[in-house]
């Protein structure tokens, strides 16, 4: 696929078909996630896959903007016990965000819809998701990604804004 067919087509989907996502497709999303770059190759990510309706209801009721009925969710977490070097610990959010973006883009390729729901750094969201998933203290939920077959279509688009691009120094248009 081209940039336009994958990256521009990635849109936040909030309406899903009442159809389960195949385990094989979830595993492909996770493999894509783990192909992401990682500072110092620490790979601090861990993932909790949710397909049980009761857990999905709990997550929906715990996050302010998570009221959508997706048949599956992937919770992207950072495991702080993986860090051997104190500097590496500072990059877990970037590493897990790169893994998240890979999931979002791979989902487009698989005909799935997704929406990224932030958890970190909101303390109440972190606490509640950690409780629901029985996460140990050293595993921090970064976000929840709802996954399902889309029940809505959105046109591909870019949000390119030349006013936000600076060449060589800030304020230089090029």
C-alpha positions as CSV (number, residue, x, y, z in Angstrom):
1,X,0.0,0.0,0.0
2,X,1.0,3.6,-0.4
3,X,1.4,6.3,2.2
4,X,-2.1,7.7,1.2
5,X,-3.6,4.2,1.5
6,X,-2.2,3.5,4.9
7,X,-1.2,6.5,6.9
8,X,-3.8,8.9,5.5
9,X,-6.5,6.3,5.8
10,X,-5.7,5.8,9.6
11,X,-8.6,7.5,11.3
12,X,-10.1,7.2,14.8
13,X,-13.0,4.8,14.5
14,X,-15.7,5.0,17.2
15,X,-18.4,2.7,15.8
16,X,-17.8,-1.0,15.4
17,X,-19.6,-3.9,13.9
18,X,-20.8,-6.6,16.3
19,X,-18.1,-9.0,15.0
20,X,-15.2,-10.5,16.9
21,X,-11.7,-9.8,15.8
22,X,-9.8,-13.0,14.9
23,X,-7.0,-14.0,17.3
24,X,-4.6,-14.2,14.3
25,X,-5.3,-10.5,13.5
26,X,-4.7,-9.5,17.1
27,X,-1.4,-11.4,17.1
28,X,-0.4,-9.6,13.8
29,X,-1.1,-6.3,15.5
30,X,1.1,-7.3,18.4
31,X,3.9,-8.4,16.2
32,X,3.7,-5.0,14.4
33,X,3.8,-3.3,17.8
34,X,6.9,-5.2,18.8
35,X,8.6,-4.2,15.5
36,X,8.7,-0.6,16.8
37,X,11.9,1.2,17.5
38,X,13.0,1.4,21.1
39,X,15.6,3.6,22.9
40,X,18.6,1.5,23.8
41,X,16.6,-1.5,22.5
42,X,15.0,-1.9,25.9
43,X,11.5,-2.7,24.5
44,X,9.7,-1.8,27.7
45,X,6.3,-2.6,26.2
46,X,3.8,-5.2,27.5
47,X,0.3,-5.6,26.2
48,X,-3.0,-6.8,27.7
49,X,-5.5,-8.0,25.2
50,X,-9.2,-7.6,26.2
51,X,-12.0,-9.5,24.5
52,X,-14.2,-10.4,27.5
53,X,-17.3,-8.2,27.5
54,X,-17.3,-7.6,31.2
55,X,-13.7,-6.3,31.2
56,X,-14.5,-4.1,28.1
57,X,-17.5,-2.7,30.0
58,X,-15.2,-1.9,33.0
59,X,-12.7,-0.1,30.8
60,X,-15.5,1.8,29.1
61,X,-16.8,3.1,32.4
62,X,-13.3,4.0,33.7
63,X,-12.1,6.4,31.0
64,X,-13.7,9.7,30.1
65,X,-13.6,9.2,26.3
66,X,-14.0,5.4,26.0
67,X,-17.7,4.9,25.7
68,X,-17.5,3.0,22.3
69,X,-18.6,-0.6,21.9
70,X,-15.5,-2.2,20.4
71,X,-15.2,-6.0,20.5
72,X,-11.6,-5.9,21.6
73,X,-9.0,-3.7,23.2
74,X,-5.2,-3.7,23.5
75,X,-3.8,-2.0,26.6
76,X,-0.3,-0.8,25.9
77,X,1.8,-0.7,29.0
78,X,5.4,0.2,30.0
79,X,7.3,-2.2,32.3
80,X,9.7,-0.1,34.3
81,X,11.5,-3.2,35.7
82,X,13.2,-3.7,32.2
83,X,15.4,-0.7,32.7
84,X,19.1,-1.4,33.4
85,X,20.3,2.1,32.8
86,X,18.5,5.1,34.5
87,X,18.5,7.2,31.3
88,X,16.5,4.4,29.4
89,X,13.6,4.7,31.9
90,X,12.9,8.2,30.6
91,X,12.0,6.9,27.1
92,X,9.3,4.3,27.9
93,X,6.5,6.7,26.8
94,X,8.1,7.2,23.4
95,X,8.9,3.5,23.0
96,X,5.3,2.5,23.8
97,X,3.9,5.3,21.7
98,X,5.9,4.0,18.7
99,X,4.4,0.5,19.4
100,X,1.0,2.0,19.5
101,X,1.4,3.8,16.2
102,X,2.5,0.5,14.6
103,X,-0.7,-1.1,15.9
104,X,-2.9,1.7,14.5
105,X,-1.2,1.5,11.0
106,X,-1.2,-2.3,10.9
107,X,-4.9,-2.3,11.7
108,X,-5.6,-0.3,8.6
109,X,-3.8,-2.9,6.5
110,X,-6.0,-5.6,8.1
111,X,-9.3,-3.9,7.5
112,X,-9.7,-3.1,11.2
113,X,-10.7,0.2,12.9
114,X,-9.0,1.5,16.0
115,X,-9.1,4.5,18.4
116,X,-6.3,5.5,20.8
117,X,-7.6,6.3,24.3
118,X,-5.1,8.0,26.6
119,X,-4.5,6.7,30.1
120,X,-1.1,8.0,31.1
121,X,-0.4,10.6,32.7
122,X,-3.8,10.9,34.3
123,X,-3.4,9.4,37.8
124,X,-7.1,8.3,38.2
125,X,-7.1,6.6,34.8
126,X,-3.8,4.8,35.5
127,X,-5.1,3.7,38.9
128,X,-8.4,2.4,37.6
129,X,-7.0,0.6,34.6
130,X,-4.3,-0.9,36.8
131,X,-6.9,-2.2,39.2
132,X,-9.1,-3.7,36.5
133,X,-6.2,-5.5,34.9
134,X,-4.4,-6.4,38.1
135,X,-1.2,-4.7,36.9
136,X,1.8,-4.8,39.2
137,X,3.2,-1.4,40.3
138,X,6.1,-1.5,37.8
139,X,3.7,-1.9,34.8
140,X,2.1,1.4,33.8
141,X,-0.8,1.6,31.3
142,X,0.0,4.2,28.6
143,X,-3.2,3.8,26.6
144,X,-6.1,1.6,25.5
145,X,-6.6,0.9,21.8
146,X,-10.0,-0.2,20.8
147,X,-10.0,-2.6,17.9
148,X,-12.8,-3.9,15.7
149,X,-14.4,-4.0,12.3
150,X,-15.5,-0.5,11.5
151,X,-19.2,0.4,11.3
152,X,-18.3,3.8,9.9
153,X,-16.2,5.1,7.0
154,X,-14.1,8.2,7.1
155,X,-12.2,9.6,4.2
156,X,-8.4,9.4,4.0
157,X,-6.8,12.7,4.8
158,X,-3.7,14.5,5.8
159,X,-3.6,17.3,8.2
160,X,-0.5,18.9,6.7
161,X,0.0,22.5,7.7
162,X,2.9,24.3,6.1
163,X,2.8,27.0,8.8
164,X,4.1,24.4,11.3
165,X,7.1,23.4,9.2
166,X,10.4,25.3,9.8
167,X,13.5,24.8,7.7
168,X,17.0,25.0,9.3
169,X,15.8,27.4,12.2
170,X,12.5,28.0,13.8
171,X,10.5,30.6,12.0
172,X,12.2,30.0,8.6
173,X,9.7,28.8,5.9
174,X,12.4,27.3,3.8
